[in-house]
Amino acid sequence: MNIDDLQYDENGLIPAVVQDAASREVLTLAYMNKESLQTTIETKETWFYSRSKDRLWHKGERSGHTQQVTDIRYDCDQDALVVEVIPNGPACHTGTYSCFTESLLHEETAPASGGRFEILNTLEQTIAKRSAEMPEGAYTTYLFTEGVDKILKKIGEESSEVLIAAKNRDPKELSMESADLLYHLFVLLREQRLPFQDVLEVLNERHGK
């Protein structure tokens, strides 16, 4: 597909939904013209067209919160884009991870129902939000600030706690320590920019064999 073949509106623009490549969270909706789209493809960072300022703008040009592009997909009508990114900080100018933080249906935004394993999706999205916003005092912020060595150390410690709980035949303790281990593993996956979906795909492949 050539970008000239996309369907732009009467102003030469095409809507671009920006999505976190790891957590799959929708971060923002912006617009691109051919020039900003071409620049995005060439630089592998998001560039948009500002309708209010009537110019191209590089996401993060002031804040430093750039977005590394991993893929750009277009829809069946070729008139809308999904831009998958690895965000380097909040997507919203207000300092939040995503521009979409409020719900018309719920007083507090609730995760969509997805069965008993939905908490894993929620956990991944929450950790992604923490890594972008880095709220002061949050334990997840502390881990990201300390870096991969600290995260790996915690995974080692929690693994040992799981072994001890299992050796002691303590179901409650084993549940708690396993939850701690999963949490730290998800932090590591986020630090490595590896979507949990990639882990699930490996499990599916092995199951198929």
Secondary structure as UniProt FT lines:
FT   HELIX           3..5
FT   TURN            10..11
FT   STRAND          14..20
FT   TURN            21..23
FT   STRAND          26..32
FT   HELIX           34..43
FT   STRAND          47..50
FT   TURN            51..54
FT   STRAND          55..58
FT   TURN            59..63
FT   STRAND          67..74
FT   TURN            76..77
FT   STRAND          81..87
FT   TURN            93..94
FT   TURN            116..117
FT   HELIX           118..133
FT   TURN            136..137
FT   HELIX           139..146
FT   HELIX           148..167
FT   TURN            168..169
FT   HELIX           171..191
FT   TURN            192..193
FT   HELIX           196..208
//
